[in-house]
Amino acid sequence: MIDPKLLRQAPDDVARNFARRGMDFDVQRYLELEEQRKTLQVETETLRNERNTSAKNIGKAKAKGEDIEPLLAAVKDLGDRLDNSESRFGAVQDELQSIELGLPNLLMDDVPVGDDESANVEIRTWGSPARFDFDAQDHIDLGAKLGMLDFDAAAKISGSRFAVMRGDLAHLQRALIQFMLDTHVSEHGYVEAYVPYLVQDHALLGTGQLPKFEEDLFKTTTETPFYLIPTAEVPLTNFARDVIFDADQLPLLFTAHTPCFRSEAGSYGQDTRGMIRQHQFEKVELVHLVAPEESEQALEVLTGHAEKILQMLELPYRVVTLCSGDVGFSAAKTYDLEVWLPGQQKYREISSCSNCTDFQARRMKARVRNADTGKPELIHTLNGSGVAAGRALIAVMENYQQAEGSIQIPSVLQPYMSGATEISRGS
């Protein structure tokens, strides 16, 4: 959430920033509502004071045995006027809050301008795309030939955009997850967390998924609704909700493995085959809670931690800076890691690493006490995939495939696979 003071004091600057995202912000309407809010607030407070003063005067007159009818007549319609003023005041406040909650984060100055992913800027690559002396297969065909990846079985159980994995392929995904967690904890200093997969609406409001993206979420029909988490970013970041940290408590680095659930609303027709875009997938998430002055460097560090996973797996990838039209709602700046997939002959996203500055913290009231002034100020939050396990599995399958359809196991994963060096149909 953007600082309301900034919206009031520099709305044109905010509008120009939003224009880089290709978004229009009706400055005039916002300022008109803000003027109405101030006028109605004064009116409501005046009527409340009048009511309280009148009540005291009536009480005093009654205690003295005086005639209170003239006093009652004078305030005959005061209650109705106050109710009307409070109602109008509340309606304007609700409209302003709706506007404010629907506004994305402000972009950092160095975010490249562009309409969509075609304008993203490659900043570095690592490794060389695999070359085979046979026709590379995609993960769908490889999994089918191994007899370990079954979309038909999943469709009978749950419908489209689900997968069933069996045998060594299921083990390989588990190995990837364990390897990622071990690396982030032992080498990068993260605290591992086990978190709820169901959260209430305030948690999603805090990280920015609600109210704007409710259609992307799965929601229960219980009396108190719960939402299945779209990413572990939601519970991990909400650790800071309503907390004032001491300066020496930051930074805090958390990691968690969770399944993630997304309705993929509006994505029909995109990546309908295979495991690229599913309703349920596994991810190892990274979250940083930092002091404001540290967040720009923290984004570089977090991105490097995700890159380290791909380097240890020896998977070719590139890092791109997302352009203004492709940056997510809560982010001020984002790097995407895109891994090379031989079966598609292209780079595909495997991790997004974002600096959300104080956008989520303002929604969650997550603060740190400034060591110099002693005053609380908003922290900065960052998140990234470290990395998406399903897409890492796809990348391993396709980059380590052999001509006969077997899959070599990367050396760093072999200890997690009971020493096995390959996956084949008979394994």
Secondary structure by P-SEA (a helix, b strand, c coil): cccaaaaaccaaaaaaaaaaaccccaaaaaaaaaaaaaaaaaaaaaaaaaaaaaaaaaaaaaaacccaaaaaaaacaaaaaaaaaaaaaaaaaaaaaaaaaacccccccccccccccccbbbccccccccccccccccaaaaaaaaccccaaaaaacccccccccccaaaaaaaaaaaaaaaaaaaccbbbbbbbbccccaaaaaaacccccccccbbbbcccccccccccaaaaaaacccccccccccccbbbbbbbbbbbcccccccccccccccccccccbbbbbbbccccaaaaaaaaaaaaaaaaaaacccbbbbbbccccccccccbbbbbbbbbccccbbbbcbbbbbccaaaaaaacbbbccccccbbbbbbbbbbccccaaaaaaaaaaaaccccccccccccccccccccccccccc
